[in-house]
Amino acid sequence: MRAYQFPQTETVRQTVVRRFGGLDCRTHPAKASLSRSPDMQNLICEQNDFLVKRTGWKTQAAYGAPVYGLFALPDGTGAVVHTGKRLLCRPDEGEETELCADMNEAFSQSFTMNGVLYLLDGAAYRAVRRNAADTAWEAVRVRDDAYVPTTTISAAPTGGGTSYEPVNLLTPRRINTFIGNGSATQFQVDAKELDSAEVTAAVNDSAVTVSSVNRTTGLVTLAAAPANGNGLANVSISFSKTVAGHADKIDKCRFAGLYGGKNDTRVFLSGNPDEPNCDWQSGLYDPTYFPDTGYTRMGTDASAIVGYLKQYESQLIVKSGGAQEATSYRRAYLMADDGTALYPLTQGAQGEGAVSPRSFAALNDLPLFLSARGVMGVYGTAVAEQRAIRSVSDAILPKLQAEADLENACAAVFEGKYYLAVNGRVYIADGSLTEDDGAPAWFCWSNVPAQCLAVLDGRLWFGTADGRICRFSRADEDGAYCDDDAAIDAYWRTPTLPFSQWGRVKTVRDVIPTLMPYSRSGATVRYENENGALLALSRNMDLFSFKTLDFSRFSFRCVPGAVSYRTRWRQHKIPLFTVRIGNDRPNEPFGLLALTVRWTLGPTVR
């Protein structure tokens, strides 16, 4: 008698995603790590490596002209907005005021020193500072109030003396000091062809009358002979001598780098299109003084300086590349025997150059900038080291290289993350979450029309091309999960899953997402195979709350713990499988803690 053969029970297996990393657009979806996604948007990693939907943004003001710059006031009491040709002061409290109306209609950058905000827009170098009465902020052209150097000291009335301070590029004014001999009334200054501006004189710091000036020869005649100085300079004469193009060297600069060795004692300016490979250094703690001798040319003008980075006690200057020359230079600090500060340069390796001056920032201790081949990080302490500059964005390189106008990208570092905005998208490098290759994990946000970024009062702000300034919401704010009342479409897609068996078909029994609970939330799960996408389940996951009580989606769930549910939707005889889970509803947060796929193994693929 033949025995009855019972059918063999199918072994139910499961694939579990417990840790979520960043985006991986470069690896084939079937080869990507289980924790990384080939396609995700509007998510960010929270603590303990789980994903949450980003908060939305809200418009705070509209100006009707593109916002080219958004900067924090030096004392943290508000912001300065560059919109169109106007520069506005927007305090945290009180009325908004206009500082000037002749700004260049181009992107601007800034730096702060000595409690003053300095702006560079490519047309005029400006300072935003408190007025003389300390009652309000004002914007002035730095050239109108620049430091006046004493170019020659201890000269005889007939001229000569000792060169002391170089001419300031920002102002035609100069001072010469002389040693009076008790009889001379005529004093020869160190320039000829003087300007028509007033010439003034002082003896022992008291003003005296100038009777005549020969502007052609630079001979100044005083009304009375000063007393004998007995070897000490007791006469000073102030005059103006304009050198064509001097002020434009600074006014046309577009960006700055603070550096001074161990301290940021000086500012270096560059970005002048007339001299693209040159930068100029300021006086000690004085951004109103740029000596005409304090310039450095790096390589040829076929490759422009694009930006500055600070690493330890060195400054890195990055050029655009493309020419047969180095794309980076390392500036160091030395003190000469006579106390003079020196800034020697070391030529770096030929490599990938930068494309956007507004992409330079430091994520923790890693300097970053944007190149045509993605975001580059600077490693090591010497530029000349091999592989000192390498890509940190290989995971998102296909997406970045597909973006147009990368030269207009802007960046900011906020709460340990590097935000790079371009063409309505923001790419985020998370400095606290690293991938297997040591690079930071990357995420991508959509529908963020930022063309300039700023961190103001501990919040992330941005300006738009249509003239708005917007602020990202905190999670506890009302309407925090909308972009100006529009829903945020956030989702995460698994890699293409072969379930460890490429040559056999499988039956997916169900998918079990584990979600973060919120007073109002939900998730939509889609299955994707070679036949297209299928909606498996769209489900609410609410906690009971009087604040968001809605009887159409009433919930008795009160415990704020992780919530799992099963889709109970089977897919038969599939060799490869993908799950897409997300939330695209207005005013709904979403958090993904884990994802489980339960499946059984079938026969060999035919």
Stockholm file with secondary structure:
# STOCKHOLM 1.0

chainA/1-606         MRAYQFPQTETVRQTVVRRFGGLDCRTHPAKASLSRSPDMQNLICEQNDFLVKRTGWKTQAAYGAPVYGLFALPDGTGAVVHTGKRLLCRPDEGEETELCADMNEAFSQSFTMNGVLYLLDGAAYRAVRRNAADTAWEAVRVRDDAYVPTTTISAAPTGGGTSYEPVNLLTPRRINTFIGNGSATQFQVDAKELDSAEVTAAVNDSAVTVSSVNRTTGLVTLAAAPANGNGLANVSISFSKTVAGHADKIDKCRFAGLYGGKNDTRVFLSGNPDEPNCDWQSGLYDPTYFPDTGYTRMGTDASAIVGYLKQYESQLIVKSGGAQEATSYRRAYLMADDGTALYPLTQGAQGEGAVSPRSFAALNDLPLFLSARGVMGVYGTAVAEQRAIRSVSDAILPKLQAEADLENACAAVFEGKYYLAVNGRVYIADGSLTEDDGAPAWFCWSNVPAQCLAVLDGRLWFGTADGRICRFSRADEDGAYCDDDAAIDAYWRTPTLPFSQWGRVKTVRDVIPTLMPYSRSGATVRYENENGALLALSRNMDLFSFKTLDFSRFSFRCVPGAVSYRTRWRQHKIPLFTVRIGNDRPNEPFGLLALTVRWTLGPTVR
#=GR chainA/1-606 SS CCCCCCCCCCCCEEEEECCCCCBCCSSCTTTSCTTSBSEEESEEECGGGCEEECCCEEEEEECSSCEEEEEECTTSSEEEEEETTEEEEEESSSCCEEEESCCCSSCCEEEEETTEEEEECSSCEEEEEECTTSSSEEEEEGGGGCCCCEEEEEEBTTBCCEECSCCBTTCSEEEEEECCBSSCCEEECSCSSCCSSCCEEEETTEEECEEEEETTTTEEEESSCCCBCTTSCCEEEEEECCCTTHHHHHHTCCEEEEECTTSCCEEEEECCTTSTTEEEECBTTBTTCCBTTCEEECSCTTSCEEEEEEETTEEEEEECCCSSSCSEEEECCEECTTSCEECCEEECCCCCCBCCGGGCEEETTEEEEEETTEEEEECSSCTTSTTSEEESCGGGHHHHHTCSCGGGCEEEEETTEEEEEETTEEEEEEEEEECTTSCEEEEEECSCCCSEEEEETTEEEEECTTSEEEEECCTTSTTTTEETTEECCEEEECCCBCTTCTTEEEEEEEEEEEECCBSSCEEEEEEEETTEEEEEEEEECBCCCSTTCCGGGCCCCCCCSCEECCCCCCEEEESCBEEEEEECCTTCCCEEEEEEEEEEEEEECC
#=GC SS_cons         CCCCCCCCCCCCEEEEECCCCCBCCSSCTTTSCTTSBSEEESEEECGGGCEEECCCEEEEEECSSCEEEEEECTTSSEEEEEETTEEEEEESSSCCEEEESCCCSSCCEEEEETTEEEEECSSCEEEEEECTTSSSEEEEEGGGGCCCCEEEEEEBTTBCCEECSCCBTTCSEEEEEECCBSSCCEEECSCSSCCSSCCEEEETTEEECEEEEETTTTEEEESSCCCBCTTSCCEEEEEECCCTTHHHHHHTCCEEEEECTTSCCEEEEECCTTSTTEEEECBTTBTTCCBTTCEEECSCTTSCEEEEEEETTEEEEEECCCSSSCSEEEECCEECTTSCEECCEEECCCCCCBCCGGGCEEETTEEEEEETTEEEEECSSCTTSTTSEEESCGGGHHHHHTCSCGGGCEEEEETTEEEEEETTEEEEEEEEEECTTSCEEEEEECSCCCSEEEEETTEEEEECTTSEEEEECCTTSTTTTEETTEECCEEEECCCBCTTCTTEEEEEEEEEEEECCBSSCEEEEEEEETTEEEEEEEEECBCCCSTTCCGGGCCCCCCCSCEECCCCCCEEEESCBEEEEEECCTTCCCEEEEEEEEEEEEEECC
//
